[in-house]
Amino acid sequence: MTFFPKIVRCEKYTVKECGSYHGYAYYKDQIHIDCQYRCVYCDIKLDECGHEGFALDHFRPQEKFPDLKNDPKNLVVACSKCNRSKSSHWPVDIKLEVTYLDEMGFIDPFEHNRLDFFCVELSGVLVPKRSPSKYLIKLLGLNRPSRVVVRRNRQLQRRIDDLIVSAEAIINEVIQSGEMTESSWRKLESAKVAISGVRQLRQEISNT
């Protein structure tokens, strides 16, 4: 999936011999795997950040939920900007079990399909579909220019991949036919158009 894939936690996190959790930093590698090496808020991938700037984030802030400080089920991966912007924000009453209420709060990426809350335009802009996505876009700056460019380029790259697959299929079909007919030439012409489209899209990416 190009944006906000479904993520799941590992079945069981390692604990100490006494049964308590390790310090939260111990779970860094596993949480990265659980989150598919993506920021759970803006969806940027670790390799799109040059493998820098990712941090463990306490989904429910440890300042407000101290008992969850080392609980790996409360840890997510966030890029540095989203992590700083989120900070200790938690607008919902901590006595409530919900993570958002009405217009404000946070979407638990392991409990909800984030594509139910956000729509990604071809331009790369995130558009709110339902609460609290509008709150999150503003609080975390999810439409900051760097993220819009990344999402737009992903859209372009997906189109490039589709064109390459199409061109390869056409060329293979002509080769397997074993003869060059008028129909074969037309098919090769369409493959040429697809390859030209790839070049154009790559140029668009390089210009961003």
BAFI-3210 file (N, C-alpha, C; in Angstrom, 3 decimals, decimal comma, padded with zeros to 6 digits):
// residues 208
n [1|2|3|4|5|6|7|8|9|10|11|12|13|14|15|16|17|18|19|20|21|22|23|24|25|26|27|28|29|30|31|32|33|34|35|36|37|38|39|40|41|42|43|44|45|46|47|48|49|50|51|52|53|54|55|56|57|58|59|60|61|62|63|64|65|66|67|68|69|70|71|72|73|74|75|76|77|78|79|80|81|82|83|84|85|86|87|88|89|90|91|92|93|94|95|96|97|98|99|100|101|102|103|104|105|106|107|108|109|110|111|112|113|114|115|116|117|118|119|120|121|122|123|124|125|126|127|128|129|130|131|132|133|134|135|136|137|138|139|140|141|142|143|144|145|146|147|148|149|150|151|152|153|154|155|156|157|158|159|160|161|162|163|164|165|166|167|168|169|170|171|172|173|174|175|176|177|178|179|180|181|182|183|184|185|186|187|188|189|190|191|192|193|194|195|196|197|198|199|200|201|202|203|204|205|206|207|208]
n.u [000,849|000,537|000,212|-000,089|-000,156|-001,734|-000,859|000,541|001,084|003,810|003,353|004,142|005,940|009,302|010,142|011,557|013,161|011,748|009,289|008,512|008,552|011,326|013,443|012,058|013,569|014,760|013,065|013,233|014,095|012,179|009,788|010,183|010,024|007,361|006,007|006,608|008,827|008,081|006,946|004,292|002,573|003,011|003,661|006,075|008,800|011,545|013,806|013,335|014,038|016,714|017,542|017,689|016,747|014,455|012,388|011,459|008,170|006,030|002,895|000,600|001,294|004,112|004,289|001,682|000,733|002,305|002,538|002,678|005,127|007,241|005,905|005,724|003,550|002,565|004,220|005,317|006,630|008,053|008,814|011,334|010,276|007,457|007,410|008,393|006,421|004,129|004,775|003,827|001,132|-002,230|-005,311|-007,610|-009,531|-007,679|-008,805|-010,570|-010,974|-010,763|-008,943|-009,391|-011,779|-014,689|-013,670|-010,976|-007,819|-005,980|-005,218|-005,089|-002,705|-002,537|-004,987|-006,844|-007,806|-005,977|-006,504|-009,175|-009,467|-007,880|-007,340|-005,299|-004,266|-003,446|-001,551|-000,112|-001,016|-002,508|-005,845|-008,441|-010,798|-012,454|-013,039|-010,398|-008,774|-008,346|-007,502|-005,084|-003,596|-003,147|-001,893|000,419|001,564|001,207|000,993|003,295|005,750|007,904|006,808|004,606|005,873|007,196|004,989|003,771|005,777|005,803|003,362|003,904|006,006|004,670|003,059|005,065|006,071|003,823|003,679|006,090|005,681|003,553|004,767|006,744|005,141|003,890|006,076|007,082|004,937|005,011|007,510|007,082|005,217|006,672|006,781|006,745|004,180|001,737|000,139|001,884|003,788|002,210|001,742|004,343|004,741|002,981|004,247|006,529|005,430|004,669|007,182|008,193|006,504|007,433|009,948|009,156|007,776|009,815|011,364|009,703|009,832|012,546|012,544|011,360]
n.v [-001,196|002,219|004,422|004,895|002,044|-000,953|-001,739|-003,976|-005,192|-007,079|-010,455|-010,980|-009,168|-009,005|-009,575|-008,884|-011,295|-011,201|-010,564|-007,967|-005,077|-004,175|-001,202|001,400|002,022|-000,323|-001,641|-000,551|-001,512|-003,526|-002,067|-000,406|-002,330|-003,181|-000,858|-000,717|000,703|003,376|006,703|007,002|009,085|011,163|009,455|009,203|007,297|005,504|005,271|007,362|009,458|009,370|007,476|008,695|010,571|009,355|008,455|006,868|007,164|007,948|006,997|007,498|010,103|009,969|011,733|012,132|009,599|007,872|005,187|003,812|004,147|002,325|000,429|-001,461|-001,623|000,857|002,290|003,937|004,673|007,719|010,488|013,033|015,666|015,341|014,056|016,032|017,986|016,725|016,132|016,364|016,499|015,734|015,890|014,672|013,636|011,953|009,955|008,700|005,976|006,295|007,534|009,764|012,427|013,793|016,558|016,484|014,937|011,783|009,371|006,003|004,137|001,398|000,494|001,619|002,125|004,271|005,394|005,729|008,122|009,973|011,375|011,120|013,406|013,659|015,577|015,255|016,293|015,984|015,352|015,972|013,502|012,713|013,479|012,894|014,108|016,641|018,180|016,863|017,266|019,994|020,324|018,677|019,475|018,091|018,580|019,885|021,270|019,433|016,916|016,839|016,853|014,356|012,579|013,207|012,445|009,726|009,007|009,564|007,764|005,355|005,426|005,335|002,744|001,259|001,888|000,819|-001,926|-002,316|-001,715|-003,696|-005,995|-005,691|-005,756|-008,338|-009,838|-009,352|-010,455|-013,164|-013,820|-014,221|-013,134|-010,260|-008,356|-006,035|-005,467|-006,082|-004,047|-001,869|-002,453|-002,270|000,416|001,462|000,577|002,116|004,633|004,316|004,067|006,580|008,031|007,237|008,464|011,140|011,340|010,759|012,991|014,910|014,193|014,688|017,409|018,333]
n.w [000,000|-000,830|000,908|004,443|005,509|006,840|010,115|012,515|015,832|017,273|018,414|021,053|023,391|024,580|027,989|031,279|033,485|035,810|034,919|034,360|032,174|030,037|029,957|027,946|025,631|024,931|023,230|020,747|018,112|017,572|017,606|015,429|013,421|013,806|013,074|010,458|009,639|009,308|009,916|012,108|011,981|009,899|007,888|006,516|005,231|006,715|005,028|003,353|004,828|004,877|006,671|009,146|012,080|013,173|015,955|019,077|020,118|022,788|022,584|024,179|026,161|028,333|030,431|031,196|031,430|033,298|034,097|031,780|030,685|030,019|028,630|025,800|024,122|024,035|022,505|019,556|016,268|015,267|013,137|013,623|013,554|013,749|016,197|017,944|017,587|018,473|021,147|024,496|024,101|024,698|024,341|025,255|028,063|030,463|031,916|030,334|028,038|025,341|022,446|021,008|020,861|019,689|017,888|018,457|019,312|019,042|016,518|016,949|015,471|015,390|015,945|014,275|010,830|009,090|006,660|006,675|007,788|006,493|003,242|000,403|-001,862|-005,414|-005,589|-003,332|-000,999|002,193|002,962|005,231|006,248|008,284|011,739|014,124|012,143|010,951|013,109|013,687|011,345|011,485|014,058|013,917|011,611|009,165|006,496|005,779|003,563|002,898|003,359|001,683|-000,803|-000,721|-000,664|-003,089|-004,889|-004,397|-005,502|-008,187|-008,617|-008,358|-010,613|-012,525|-012,099|-012,864|-015,607|-016,535|-016,074|-017,829|-020,348|-020,442|-020,530|-022,993|-024,797|-024,262|-025,169|-027,927|-028,557|-027,922|-029,817|-032,109|-034,628|-036,800|-037,273|-038,588|-036,429|-034,377|-034,620|-033,907|-031,249|-030,222|-030,593|-028,726|-026,444|-026,587|-026,147|-023,492|-022,270|-022,824|-021,218|-018,728|-018,670|-018,637|-016,183|-014,398|-014,796|-013,716|-011,032|-010,504|-010,693|-008,421]
ca.u [000,000|001,378|000,102|-000,684|-000,513|-002,178|000,273|000,163|002,149|004,267|002,459|004,560|007,176|010,210|010,110|012,614|012,866|010,734|008,005|008,272|009,119|012,622|013,312|011,392|014,537|015,084|012,129|013,344|014,141|010,914|008,754|010,423|009,458|005,901|005,509|007,079|009,855|007,398|006,360|002,870|001,786|003,100|003,826|007,340|009,567|012,881|014,775|013,064|014,690|018,136|017,758|017,983|015,688|013,304|012,453|010,332|007,220|005,011|001,618|000,012|002,491|004,533|004,025|000,296|000,497|003,611|002,530|002,882|006,418|008,029|005,009|005,957|002,277|002,278|005,285|005,212|007,766|007,711|009,938|011,705|009,376|006,170|007,631|008,473|005,136|003,168|005,230|002,976|-000,281|-003,252|-006,465|-008,722|-009,436|-006,901|-009,635|-011,320|-010,186|-010,663|-007,769|-009,873|-013,161|-015,187|-012,742|-009,593|-007,229|-005,031|-005,664|-004,192|-002,440|-002,677|-006,397|-007,695|-007,314|-005,775|-007,095|-010,557|-009,407|-007,148|-007,299|-004,084|-004,481|-002,340|-000,549|000,601|-001,647|-003,434|-007,146|-009,183|-012,057|-013,283|-012,304|-009,742|-007,692|-008,065|-006,711|-003,744|-002,911|-002,699|-000,976|001,673|002,078|001,307|001,103|004,481|006,222|008,733|005,965|003,788|006,747|007,403|003,763|003,587|006,751|005,358|002,311|004,563|006,763|003,724|002,687|006,230|006,090|002,729|004,042|007,154|005,041|002,775|005,683|007,375|004,144|003,691|007,280|007,118|003,893|005,516|008,600|006,523|004,473|007,662|006,694|006,475|003,036|001,315|-000,343|003,070|004,375|001,344|001,987|005,642|004,563|002,352|005,288|007,382|004,710|004,759|008,547|008,289|005,813|008,338|010,957|008,516|007,487|011,098|011,774|008,870|010,381|013,842|012,300|010,753]
ca.v [000,000|003,409|005,296|004,430|000,618|-001,541|-002,196|-004,836|-005,397|-008,456|-011,189|-010,918|-008,419|-009,573|-008,981|-009,336|-012,553|-010,938|-010,356|-006,555|-004,643|-003,513|000,214|001,499|002,065|-001,714|-002,134|000,297|-002,267|-004,206|-001,072|-000,018|-003,392|-003,122|000,328|-000,857|001,726|004,587|007,555|006,672|010,309|011,750|008,304|009,153|006,080|005,733|005,487|008,665|010,415|009,062|006,635|009,559|011,409|008,649|008,294|006,215|008,120|007,395|007,398|008,206|010,752|009,432|012,737|011,972|008,174|007,358|003,738|003,232|004,610|001,242|-000,532|-001,372|-001,474|002,288|002,918|004,009|005,348|009,036|011,294|014,008|016,833|014,928|013,745|017,301|018,690|016,015|016,395|015,727|016,809|014,690|016,732|013,891|013,332|010,719|008,936|008,024|004,981|006,676|008,341|011,040|012,717|014,873|017,085|016,495|013,702|011,069|008,116|004,895|003,499|-000,051|000,191|002,205|002,287|005,719|005,842|006,118|009,480|010,855|011,124|011,690|013,893|013,416|016,610|014,892|016,958|015,200|015,994|015,300|012,860|012,696|013,877|014,177|014,293|018,060|018,571|016,298|017,941|021,303|020,198|018,026|020,016|016,943|019,059|020,697|021,059|018,239|015,722|016,909|016,439|012,906|011,883|013,412|011,610|008,331|008,841|009,527|006,523|004,263|005,498|004,853|001,281|000,725|002,045|-000,145|-003,240|-002,331|-001,770|-005,020|-006,982|-005,525|-006,226|-009,799|-010,397|-009,287|-011,430|-014,507|-014,071|-014,731|-012,494|-008,829|-007,990|-004,652|-005,397|-006,071|-002,704|-000,971|-002,760|-001,701|001,862|001,771|000,381|003,294|005,716|004,062|004,386|008,039|008,498|007,007|009,528|012,392|011,297|010,870|014,391|015,623|013,895|015,379|018,854|018,699]
ca.w [000,000|-000,970|002,079|005,696|005,485|008,095|010,920|013,647|016,809|017,420|019,313|022,452|023,602|025,580|029,334|032,176|034,165|036,842|034,259|034,045|030,905|030,014|029,656|026,649|024,527|024,601|022,220|019,558|016,855|017,347|017,297|014,037|012,590|013,937|012,354|009,077|009,392|008,849|010,952|012,158|011,849|008,553|007,003|005,803|005,484|007,258|003,952|002,752|005,727|004,913|007,861|010,288|012,630|013,723|017,409|019,729|020,685|023,682|021,998|025,323|026,732|029,631|031,462|031,637|031,675|033,752|034,216|030,448|030,190|029,422|027,976|024,351|023,405|023,981|021,723|018,097|015,642|014,728|012,664|014,654|013,542|014,307|017,610|018,679|017,504|019,326|022,504|025,510|023,824|024,867|024,666|025,805|029,493|030,627|032,556|029,275|027,314|023,929|022,090|020,473|021,211|018,830|016,883|018,921|019,811|018,201|015,919|017,271|014,169|015,489|016,182|013,233|009,467|008,951|005,399|006,965|008,328|005,576|001,804|-000,161|-003,219|-006,332|-005,315|-002,119|000,143|003,005|003,143|006,304|005,896|009,484|012,940|014,405|011,181|010,753|014,283|013,553|010,232|011,968|015,191|013,547|010,348|008,262|005,119|005,575|002,190|002,695|003,341|000,465|-001,905|-000,620|-001,063|-004,536|-005,589|-004,295|-006,498|-009,495|-008,720|-008,581|-012,025|-013,273|-011,977|-013,684|-017,017|-016,827|-016,143|-019,070|-021,484|-020,449|-020,954|-024,444|-025,487|-024,130|-026,034|-029,299|-028,677|-027,887|-031,059|-033,051|-035,940|-036,783|-038,090|-038,393|-035,052|-033,511|-034,665|-033,127|-029,842|-029,868|-030,521|-027,440|-025,430|-026,690|-025,484|-022,053|-021,853|-022,857|-020,018|-017,602|-018,699|-018,245|-014,749|-013,685|-014,871|-012,738|-009,717|-010,358|-010,639|-007,137]
c.u [000,882|001,370|-000,571|-001,112|-001,012|-000,956|-000,239|001,359|002,560|003,412|002,835|005,893|007,988|010,098|011,300|012,212|011,789|009,352|007,691|008,953|010,534|012,385|012,842|012,354|014,913|014,262|012,231|013,278|012,811|009,802|008,933|009,831|007,933|005,310|005,966|008,040|009,247|006,939|004,858|001,984|001,813|003,328|005,133|008,102|010,964|013,890|014,532|013,651|016,193|018,516|018,187|016,701|014,464|013,491|011,284|009,449|006,268|003,664|000,768|001,195|002,833|004,327|002,620|-000,045|001,804|003,670|002,802|004,261|007,190|007,184|005,188|004,680|001,840|003,322|004,990|006,478|007,282|008,968|010,180|010,736|008,010|006,295|007,671|007,126|004,087|003,487|004,335|001,499|-001,149|-004,529|-007,653|-008,481|-008,739|-007,699|-010,433|-010,409|-009,986|-009,431|-008,151|-011,347|-013,605|-014,091|-011,274|-009,131|-006,340|-005,611|-004,654|-003,938|-002,553|-004,126|-007,295|-007,008|-007,198|-006,326|-008,594|-010,624|-008,758|-007,325|-006,036|-004,349|-003,262|-001,211|000,311|000,011|-002,595|-004,724|-007,905|-010,502|-013,016|-012,398|-011,589|-008,637|-007,352|-007,202|-005,269|-002,944|-002,350|-001,644|000,399|002,275|002,211|001,356|002,264|005,108|007,014|007,891|005,065|004,606|006,948|006,166|003,513|004,534|006,401|004,279|002,923|005,316|005,836|003,267|003,825|006,259|005,016|003,066|005,123|006,575|004,266|003,672|006,334|006,411|003,933|004,866|007,376|006,097|004,356|006,605|008,049|005,741|005,396|007,588|006,344|005,370|002,713|000,814|000,833|003,701|003,540|001,561|003,322|005,565|003,932|003,344|006,224|006,743|004,789|006,137|008,773|007,620|006,658|009,369|010,372|008,254|008,768|011,618|010,979|009,414|011,675|013,670|011,708|011,834]
c.v [001,243|004,278|004,583|002,953|000,153|-002,057|-003,001|-004,993|-006,860|-009,142|-011,045|-010,190|-009,068|-008,832|-009,504|-010,668|-012,388|-010,686|-008,921|-006,198|-004,096|-002,007|000,376|001,504|000,660|-002,200|-001,401|-000,495|-002,941|-003,228|-000,553|-001,059|-003,325|-001,985|000,359|000,257|002,997|005,385|007,315|007,898|010,881|010,692|008,301|007,891|006,432|006,015|006,799|009,792|010,178|008,253|007,469|010,196|010,698|008,432|007,453|007,293|007,376|007,900|008,125|008,785|010,249|010,437|012,576|010,522|007,525|005,837|003,047|003,564|003,508|000,192|-000,432|-001,221|-000,014|003,031|002,859|004,676|006,670|009,714|012,405|015,183|016,479|014,654|015,019|018,019|018,040|016,248|015,654|016,067|015,569|015,392|015,998|013,625|011,979|009,615|008,144|007,051|005,360|007,537|009,657|011,174|013,939|015,298|016,899|015,136|013,048|009,747|007,033|004,108|001,984|-000,475|000,650|002,186|003,784|006,267|006,112|007,570|010,477|010,406|011,796|012,100|013,592|014,417|016,263|015,499|015,993|015,998|015,255|014,725|012,860|013,049|012,666|014,535|015,769|018,603|018,098|016,968|019,283|021,172|019,691|018,558|018,935|017,341|020,030|020,316|019,780|016,979|015,689|016,427|014,927|012,158|012,022|012,514|010,127|008,039|008,712|008,214|005,334|004,250|005,013|003,322|000,648|000,795|001,049|-001,544|-003,372|-002,485|-003,142|-006,090|-006,918|-006,092|-007,750|-010,468|-010,425|-010,331|-012,849|-014,847|-014,593|-014,139|-011,027|-008,503|-006,520|-004,446|-005,330|-004,694|-001,718|-001,187|-002,168|-000,186|002,261|001,571|001,581|004,490|005,559|004,425|005,889|008,648|008,329|008,117|010,852|012,445|011,403|012,300|015,226|015,425|014,665|016,885|019,293|018,905]
c.w [000,000|000,277|003,248|005,647|006,845|008,846|012,112|014,579|016,835|018,482|020,775|022,556|024,727|026,909|030,137|032,824|035,224|036,252|033,905|032,727|031,094|029,887|028,223|025,464|024,058|023,409|020,881|018,251|016,549|016,981|015,878|013,084|012,613|013,103|010,898|008,675|008,785|010,058|010,949|011,969|010,422|007,482|006,214|006,199|005,971|006,145|003,217|003,607|005,780|006,135|009,075|010,815|013,162|015,222|017,900|020,342|021,612|023,179|023,031|026,106|028,132|030,755|032,049|031,968|032,126|033,846|032,878|029,877|029,458|028,711|026,461|023,541|023,344|023,138|020,231|017,571|015,039|014,200|013,685|014,710|014,143|015,802|018,444|018,699|018,398|020,798|023,514|025,310|024,017|025,304|025,270|027,288|029,679|031,314|031,520|028,539|025,850|023,688|021,439|020,812|020,423|017,844|017,243|019,417|018,782|017,720|016,263|015,984|014,194|015,684|015,040|011,873|009,206|007,643|005,537|007,421|007,362|004,132|001,279|-001,598|-004,090|-006,122|-004,106|-000,861|000,859|003,205|004,240|005,810|007,073|010,672|013,533|013,402|010,948|011,890|014,138|012,443|010,694|013,057|014,761|012,249|009,296|006,795|004,944|004,229|001,970|002,591|002,105|-000,732|-001,896|-001,096|-002,562|-005,318|-005,502|-005,335|-007,888|-009,684|-008,967|-010,037|-012,915|-013,263|-012,859|-015,169|-017,422|-016,979|-017,445|-020,289|-021,591|-020,955|-022,467|-025,228|-025,423|-025,041|-027,485|-029,519|-028,758|-029,154|-032,156|-034,441|-035,794|-037,780|-037,861|-036,967|-034,074|-033,470|-033,846|-031,632|-029,379|-029,766|-029,188|-026,301|-025,406|-025,996|-023,963|-021,525|-021,850|-021,635|-018,779|-017,524|-018,209|-016,746|-013,928|-013,693|-013,869|-011,333|-009,486|-010,229|-009,294|-006,084]
res [m|t|f|f|p|k|i|v|r|c|e|k|y|t|v|k|e|c|g|s|y|h|g|y|a|y|y|k|d|q|i|h|i|d|c|q|y|r|c|v|y|c|d|i|k|l|d|e|c|g|h|e|g|f|a|l|d|h|f|r|p|q|e|k|f|p|d|l|k|n|d|p|k|n|l|v|v|a|c|s|k|c|n|r|s|k|s|s|h|w|p|v|d|i|k|l|e|v|t|y|l|d|e|m|g|f|i|d|p|f|e|h|n|r|l|d|f|f|c|v|e|l|s|g|v|l|v|p|k|r|s|p|s|k|y|l|i|k|l|l|g|l|n|r|p|s|r|v|v|v|r|r|n|r|q|l|q|r|r|i|d|d|l|i|v|s|a|e|a|i|i|n|e|v|i|q|s|g|e|m|t|e|s|s|w|r|k|l|e|s|a|k|v|a|i|s|g|v|r|q|l|r|q|e|i|s|n|t]
***
